[in-house]
Amino acid sequence: MRFGLKVNPAGWDDASQWAGTAEAAGFDGLWTGDNLRNPRDPAIPVHDGPTIIAGWAATTTRIRVGLLIANMVFRQPTVLAKQATTLDHVSRGRFDLGIGSGVWPTDHGMAGTEVWTARERTDRLAEFVAVVDRLLSGDVSDHAGPYYPYTLAAMTPGTVQERLPLIVAANAPRALAVVAAHGDGWVTFPGAAAEADFYEASIRRAEVLDSLLEGREIRRILLAYGEIDPWASVDGFARLVDRYRGIGFNELVLYAPKDHERAVFDKVVARLDSYR
């Protein structure tokens, strides 16, 4: 089991402190999100995700850094492919790229785009991820669209990693097909769902994904969010790991604890390797 820490920092001092904590504790990955504002409360500080990753990439030495998840509402796939390549260079080959379709109306509001239908969102995800995949793989041939056409592309320099890992956020069958076609990893999270409902849904989604992968192994990442609380107790953390390992997840990404959760966090990370 791999473990990542996801931080939505209030500022660079906060981001830098958590990076040091995560690297010293032995976390495998250090992640941040990609929203322009908090979707519920505009007073909560939010920084640009790729810029935070660049800072982490330049000031850490071992831990992998990544976006979980890059929001396709805000940019063209050509732009994201170039950003990912640059972050891969700054990190010296330690960058992971998660991609998702975005769900919040506030994302669309700040991007100046209409809220997409579910069908259009999935259609866009399929094309967006395919474009990023082909560009990062060195294929710069023209692309006709329908949503993200481009010409005259160049990807010089290429990535440091032979293959920069692509992680796709997906729940519905058509989105899971995008994971199977292009993903090195799959990430899911409960959102507003009850934990028991999410757990049962994850079993069904994993079965769909298995049928599409046809034996290919990929990273299966649970973002512990919403009703999944990793910092309630040390015993609860152990149960969480065992529960989701039992249905095929091999990576947990955990939000940085709040002040009242720090005591449990410190106890868990003191013996993080014992949960692997």
Secondary structure, DSSP 8 states (H G I E B T S, - for coil): -EEEEE---SSHHHHHHHHHHHHHHT-SEEEE---SS-SS-TTS----HHHHHHHHHHH-SSSEEEEEEEETTSS-HHHHHHHHHHHHHHTTS-EEEEEE----HHHHHHHT-----HHHHHHHHHHHHHHHHHHHTT----B--SSS-B-S----S--SSSS--EEEE--SHHHHHHHHHH-SEEEE--TTS-HHHHHHHHHHHHHHHHHHHTT---EEEEEE-TT--TTS-HHHHHHHHHHHHTTT--EEEEE---GGGHHHHHHHHHTGGGG-
